[in-house]
Amino acid sequence: MNATDIPLFPADLMRLLGIKHPNTLRLKIKSGQIPEPDVKITQKTRYWHRASLVKAGLLAEANPPTPAA
């Protein structure tokens, strides 16, 4: 497993984005500000892959590429 495959659960994502209430997270997903979860097992068991959130511009890359010398 590499850094892009790390699952981020709703509580983790809320903490990273400074969201205080689960309803705010739901509204941001519904409006498209946050992408739908990558894996949805149940309504309560869902998560995003870090790579999806980086691609959406919500998180910075874990290991930014180093410039070639």
C-alpha positions in Angstrom: 0.0 0.0 0.0 1.4 3.4 -0.9 0.4 6.9 0.3 -2.2 7.3 -2.5 -4.1 4.2 -1.4 -4.6 5.3 2.2 -8.4 5.3 3.0 -9.8 8.4 4.5 -13.0 7.9 6.3 -15.6 10.7 6.8 -14.3 11.7 10.3 -10.7 11.9 8.9 -11.8 14.0 6.0 -13.9 16.3 8.2 -10.9 16.8 10.5 -8.6 17.6 7.5 -11.0 20.0 5.9 -12.1 21.7 9.2 -15.7 20.6 8.9 -17.5 20.4 12.2 -20.8 18.7 11.4 -21.5 15.5 9.4 -24.4 17.3 7.6 -22.0 19.9 6.3 -20.0 17.1 4.7 -23.1 15.6 3.2 -24.1 19.0 1.7 -20.6 19.5 0.2 -20.7 16.0 -1.4 -24.2 16.7 -2.7 -23.1 20.1 -4.2 -20.0 18.6 -5.8 -17.5 20.4 -3.7 -16.3 17.0 -2.4 -16.3 14.0 -4.7 -18.5 11.0 -3.9 -16.7 8.3 -1.8 -14.6 5.8 -3.7 -15.9 2.9 -1.7 -19.4 2.8 -0.3 -20.1 -0.4 1.7 -23.0 1.1 3.7 -24.2 4.6 4.3 -22.0 4.8 7.4 -19.1 2.7 6.1 -17.6 4.7 3.2 -14.2 6.1 2.4 -12.1 8.0 -0.2 -8.7 7.1 -1.5 -6.2 9.9 -0.9 -5.4 10.0 -4.6 -9.0 11.0 -5.4 -9.0 13.9 -3.0 -5.6 15.1 -4.3 -7.0 14.9 -7.9 -10.0 17.0 -6.7 -7.7 19.6 -5.3 -8.7 19.1 -1.7 -5.4 17.7 -0.4 -1.8 18.2 -1.3 0.3 15.4 -2.7 1.8 13.2 0.0 5.2 12.9 -1.8 5.5 15.7 -4.4 7.7 14.7 -7.4 11.3 16.0 -7.2 12.6 17.9 -10.2 15.1 16.0 -12.4 18.6 17.3 -12.1 
